[in-house]
Amino acid sequence: MSNAHEKTSAEIFRDRWIDLHQEKGMHILDAHKENVTSNLNTSVVYAKLAINGAFLLNGATGIAIVYNLKTLGELGIFSLGLCALGALLAVLSSGIAHIAQVKFANVDTINSDIQIEYYFGCLCDVMSYNEIKTQKRSPKKYTTAHALRYFALSLWVASCVCFFGTALKLLYTLDDVLPGAI
């Protein structure tokens, strides 16, 4: 005589199937999170290098202009203002890029939670022998994060334009200020 609480082979198979899929699902999710984190960290490193480069270019040029401000006269004042603007834009770009990365991370976390909730909801539906009733929520979009990223990028480009504008202005007018310099 069999015990009423013993599992049938179908129930044992179902339980093993669910355990396997839970383990596989968590493994896939962990791999995805690790990949997203790695890509995010890499893009942050490159963004920091680019922004720091723009800041240093504008700052170093500004220091050289200050050193030669008497000689350069009005050209030096204009160029110094352009370098200061470029350095300010680089700093703003850095701050906005940081906020954009935080937004990307928040959206990734929310979307991962949505996936987990849906996956385990479906498993619970299967475990209770019901049809799958769990509804998948729409993933959150990266709209704000993308807008901030492109705004930070445009500030960085503007910072670089300030540097190149200063450099070109100095190159084309330096011979007028310092004859024989070029």
C-alpha positions in Angstrom: 0.0 0.0 0.0 1.5 3.4 -1.0 1.5 6.5 1.1 -0.9 9.2 0.0 2.0 11.8 0.3 4.4 10.0 -2.0 5.1 11.9 -5.2 4.3 10.4 -8.6 7.0 10.1 -11.2 5.3 13.0 -13.0 5.6 15.2 -9.9 9.2 14.2 -9.3 10.0 15.0 -13.0 8.2 18.3 -12.7 10.0 19.2 -9.5 13.4 18.3 -11.1 12.5 20.2 -14.2 11.6 23.3 -12.2 14.8 23.1 -10.1 16.9 22.7 -13.3 15.2 25.8 -14.9 15.5 27.9 -11.7 19.2 27.1 -11.6 19.7 27.7 -15.3 17.7 30.9 -15.2 19.7 32.3 -12.3 22.9 31.4 -14.1 21.8 33.2 -17.3 20.7 36.2 -15.3 24.0 36.4 -13.4 25.9 36.1 -16.6 23.8 38.9 -18.2 24.3 41.2 -15.1 28.1 40.5 -15.2 28.2 41.3 -18.9 26.2 44.5 -18.5 28.4 45.6 -15.6 31.6 44.9 -17.5 30.4 46.9 -20.5 29.2 49.7 -18.3 32.6 49.9 -16.4 34.5 49.8 -19.7 32.4 52.7 -21.2 32.9 54.7 -17.9 36.6 54.3 -18.1 36.7 55.5 -21.7 34.4 58.4 -21.0 36.5 59.5 -18.0 39.7 59.4 -20.2 38.0 61.4 -23.0 36.6 64.0 -20.5 39.8 64.3 -18.6 41.7 64.7 -21.9 39.4 67.6 -22.9 39.8 69.2 -19.5 43.6 68.9 -19.6 43.9 70.2 -23.1 41.8 73.3 -22.3 43.5 73.7 -18.9 47.1 73.4 -20.2 46.3 75.7 -23.1 44.8 78.2 -20.6 47.9 78.1 -18.5 50.1 78.7 -21.5 47.9 81.7 -22.5 48.0 83.1 -18.9 51.8 82.9 -19.0 51.9 84.8 -22.2 48.9 87.1 -21.6 50.8 90.3 -21.8 52.3 89.4 -25.2 49.0 88.1 -26.6 46.9 91.0 -25.5 43.2 90.9 -26.6 43.8 87.6 -28.5 45.0 86.1 -25.2 42.0 87.3 -23.3 39.6 85.9 -26.0 41.6 82.6 -26.1 41.7 82.3 -22.3 37.9 82.7 -22.2 37.5 80.0 -24.8 39.8 77.7 -22.8 37.9 78.4 -19.6 34.6 77.6 -21.3 36.1 74.4 -22.7 37.3 73.3 -19.2 33.8 74.1 -17.8 32.1 72.1 -20.5 34.4 69.2 -19.8 33.5 69.3 -16.1 29.8 69.5 -16.9 30.1 66.6 -19.3 31.7 64.5 -16.6 28.9 65.2 -14.2 26.2 64.5 -16.7 27.9 61.4 -17.9 27.9 60.1 -14.3 24.2 60.8 -13.9 23.6 59.0 -17.3 25.5 55.9 -16.1 23.5 55.9 -12.8 20.3 56.0 -14.9 21.5 53.1 -17.1 22.3 51.0 -14.0 18.9 51.8 -12.5 17.0 50.7 -15.6 19.1 47.5 -15.9 18.3 46.7 -12.3 14.5 47.3 -12.8 14.5 45.2 -16.0 16.4 42.4 -14.3 13.8 42.4 -11.5 11.0 42.3 -14.1 12.6 39.2 -15.8 13.0 37.4 -12.4 9.5 38.2 -11.4 8.1 36.9 -14.7 10.3 33.8 -14.8 9.5 32.7 -11.2 5.8 33.6 -11.6 5.7 31.2 -14.6 7.4 28.5 -12.6 4.9 29.0 -9.8 2.1 28.7 -12.3 3.6 25.4 -13.6 4.1 24.1 -10.1 0.5 24.6 -9.2 -0.6 22.8 -12.4 -2.3 26.0 -13.7 -1.9 27.5 -17.1 0.6 30.3 -17.1 -1.3 33.4 -15.9 1.7 35.5 -15.1 1.8 38.6 -17.3 5.1 40.0 -18.3 5.5 43.7 -17.6 7.1 45.8 -20.3 10.7 46.6 -19.7 11.7 50.1 -18.7 13.2 52.1 -21.5 16.5 53.9 -21.4 15.1 57.2 -22.8 16.4 59.5 -20.0 19.8 57.7 -19.8 20.3 58.0 -23.6 19.3 61.7 -23.6 21.8 62.4 -20.8 24.5 60.4 -22.5 24.0 62.4 -25.7 23.9 65.6 -23.8 27.2 64.8 -22.1 28.7 63.8 -25.4 27.6 67.1 -27.0 29.2 69.0 -24.0 32.4 67.0 -24.6 32.4 67.8 -28.3 31.8 71.5 -27.5 34.7 71.4 -25.0 37.0 69.9 -27.8 35.7 72.6 -30.2 36.7 75.2 -27.7 40.2 73.8 -27.6 40.6 73.4 -31.3 39.0 76.9 -31.8 41.6 78.4 -29.5 44.4 76.5 -31.1 43.4 77.5 -34.6 42.8 81.1 -33.6 46.2 81.3 -32.0 47.9 79.6 -34.9 46.4 81.9 -37.5 46.9 85.2 -35.6 50.1 84.4 -33.7 52.3 85.8 -36.5 50.4 89.1 -36.2 51.1 89.3 -32.5 54.6 87.8 -32.5 56.1 88.4 -36.0 58.4 85.5 -37.0 57.0 83.2 -34.3 55.7 80.7 -36.9 
